[in-house]
Amino acid sequence: MAHPKSRVSKTRKRKRRTHKKLTAPHVAICPTTGEPHLYHRAYEVDGNLYYRGKVLANLEQEED
């Protein structure tokens, strides 16, 4: 069984963990609608589903 030979100080532990952090997501602005969205994801604006600036589906019409 693994066990530490000596105690790891708070400073040493925190130095090791400095690189473990989240990065902010990359957000793009749609040239067609001007809405912010995540890259490589479809997004909904006013009942329409957009991807890469083009309408994929009209969600209002499909629900009826």
CNS distance restraints for C-alpha pairs under 8 A (distance, minus, plus):
assign (resid   8 and name CA) (resid  12 and name CA) 6.39 0.50 0.50
assign (resid   8 and name CA) (resid  13 and name CA) 6.46 0.50 0.50
assign (resid   9 and name CA) (resid  13 and name CA) 6.21 0.50 0.50
assign (resid  10 and name CA) (resid  14 and name CA) 6.09 0.50 0.50
assign (resid  11 and name CA) (resid  15 and name CA) 6.09 0.50 0.50
assign (resid  12 and name CA) (resid  16 and name CA) 6.40 0.50 0.50
assign (resid  13 and name CA) (resid  17 and name CA) 6.47 0.50 0.50
assign (resid  14 and name CA) (resid  18 and name CA) 6.25 0.50 0.50
assign (resid  25 and name CA) (resid  38 and name CA) 7.38 0.50 0.50
assign (resid  26 and name CA) (resid  38 and name CA) 6.35 0.50 0.50
assign (resid  26 and name CA) (resid  39 and name CA) 6.77 0.50 0.50
assign (resid  27 and name CA) (resid  36 and name CA) 6.26 0.50 0.50
assign (resid  27 and name CA) (resid  37 and name CA) 5.52 0.50 0.50
assign (resid  27 and name CA) (resid  38 and name CA) 4.85 0.50 0.50
assign (resid  27 and name CA) (resid  39 and name CA) 6.36 0.50 0.50
assign (resid  28 and name CA) (resid  36 and name CA) 5.53 0.50 0.50
assign (resid  28 and name CA) (resid  37 and name CA) 5.44 0.50 0.50
assign (resid  28 and name CA) (resid  38 and name CA) 6.00 0.50 0.50
assign (resid  28 and name CA) (resid  39 and name CA) 6.13 0.50 0.50
assign (resid  29 and name CA) (resid  34 and name CA) 5.68 0.50 0.50
assign (resid  29 and name CA) (resid  35 and name CA) 5.54 0.50 0.50
assign (resid  29 and name CA) (resid  36 and name CA) 4.42 0.50 0.50
assign (resid  29 and name CA) (resid  37 and name CA) 6.33 0.50 0.50
assign (resid  30 and name CA) (resid  34 and name CA) 4.80 0.50 0.50
assign (resid  30 and name CA) (resid  35 and name CA) 5.42 0.50 0.50
assign (resid  30 and name CA) (resid  36 and name CA) 6.34 0.50 0.50
assign (resid  30 and name CA) (resid  37 and name CA) 7.30 0.50 0.50
assign (resid  30 and name CA) (resid  52 and name CA) 7.44 0.50 0.50
assign (resid  30 and name CA) (resid  53 and name CA) 5.98 0.50 0.50
assign (resid  31 and name CA) (resid  53 and name CA) 6.40 0.50 0.50
assign (resid  32 and name CA) (resid  53 and name CA) 5.45 0.50 0.50
assign (resid  32 and name CA) (resid  54 and name CA) 7.80 0.50 0.50
assign (resid  33 and name CA) (resid  45 and name CA) 7.78 0.50 0.50
assign (resid  33 and name CA) (resid  53 and name CA) 7.54 0.50 0.50
assign (resid  35 and name CA) (resid  45 and name CA) 7.84 0.50 0.50
assign (resid  37 and name CA) (resid  41 and name CA) 7.48 0.50 0.50
assign (resid  37 and name CA) (resid  43 and name CA) 6.69 0.50 0.50
assign (resid  40 and name CA) (resid  51 and name CA) 7.84 0.50 0.50
assign (resid  40 and name CA) (resid  52 and name CA) 7.94 0.50 0.50
assign (resid  41 and name CA) (resid  51 and name CA) 6.79 0.50 0.50
assign (resid  42 and name CA) (resid  49 and name CA) 6.57 0.50 0.50
assign (resid  42 and name CA) (resid  50 and name CA) 5.56 0.50 0.50
assign (resid  42 and name CA) (resid  51 and name CA) 4.69 0.50 0.50
assign (resid  42 and name CA) (resid  52 and name CA) 7.82 0.50 0.50
assign (resid  43 and name CA) (resid  49 and name CA) 5.65 0.50 0.50
assign (resid  43 and name CA) (resid  50 and name CA) 5.37 0.50 0.50
assign (resid  43 and name CA) (resid  51 and name CA) 6.63 0.50 0.50
assign (resid  44 and name CA) (resid  48 and name CA) 5.51 0.50 0.50
assign (resid  44 and name CA) (resid  49 and name CA) 4.50 0.50 0.50
assign (resid  44 and name CA) (resid  50 and name CA) 6.10 0.50 0.50
assign (resid  45 and name CA) (resid  49 and name CA) 6.54 0.50 0.50
assign (resid  45 and name CA) (resid  50 and name CA) 7.37 0.50 0.50
assign (resid  47 and name CA) (resid  58 and name CA) 6.23 0.50 0.50
assign (resid  47 and name CA) (resid  59 and name CA) 5.24 0.50 0.50
assign (resid  47 and name CA) (resid  60 and name CA) 5.49 0.50 0.50
assign (resid  48 and name CA) (resid  55 and name CA) 6.54 0.50 0.50
assign (resid  48 and name CA) (resid  56 and name CA) 7.51 0.50 0.50
assign (resid  48 and name CA) (resid  57 and name CA) 5.91 0.50 0.50
assign (resid  48 and name CA) (resid  58 and name CA) 4.55 0.50 0.50
assign (resid  48 and name CA) (resid  59 and name CA) 5.52 0.50 0.50
assign (resid  48 and name CA) (resid  60 and name CA) 7.34 0.50 0.50
assign (resid  49 and name CA) (resid  55 and name CA) 5.79 0.50 0.50
assign (resid  49 and name CA) (resid  56 and name CA) 5.42 0.50 0.50
assign (resid  49 and name CA) (resid  57 and name CA) 5.18 0.50 0.50
assign (resid  49 and name CA) (resid  58 and name CA) 6.31 0.50 0.50
assign (resid  49 and name CA) (resid  59 and name CA) 6.79 0.50 0.50
assign (resid  50 and name CA) (resid  54 and name CA) 5.39 0.50 0.50
assign (resid  50 and name CA) (resid  55 and name CA) 4.53 0.50 0.50
assign (resid  50 and name CA) (resid  56 and name CA) 5.47 0.50 0.50
assign (resid  50 and name CA) (resid  57 and name CA) 7.40 0.50 0.50
assign (resid  51 and name CA) (resid  55 and name CA) 6.58 0.50 0.50
assign (resid  51 and name CA) (resid  56 and name CA) 6.55 0.50 0.50
assign (resid  58 and name CA) (resid  62 and name CA) 6.62 0.50 0.50
assign (resid  59 and name CA) (resid  63 and name CA) 6.36 0.50 0.50
assign (resid  60 and name CA) (resid  64 and name CA) 7.10 0.50 0.50
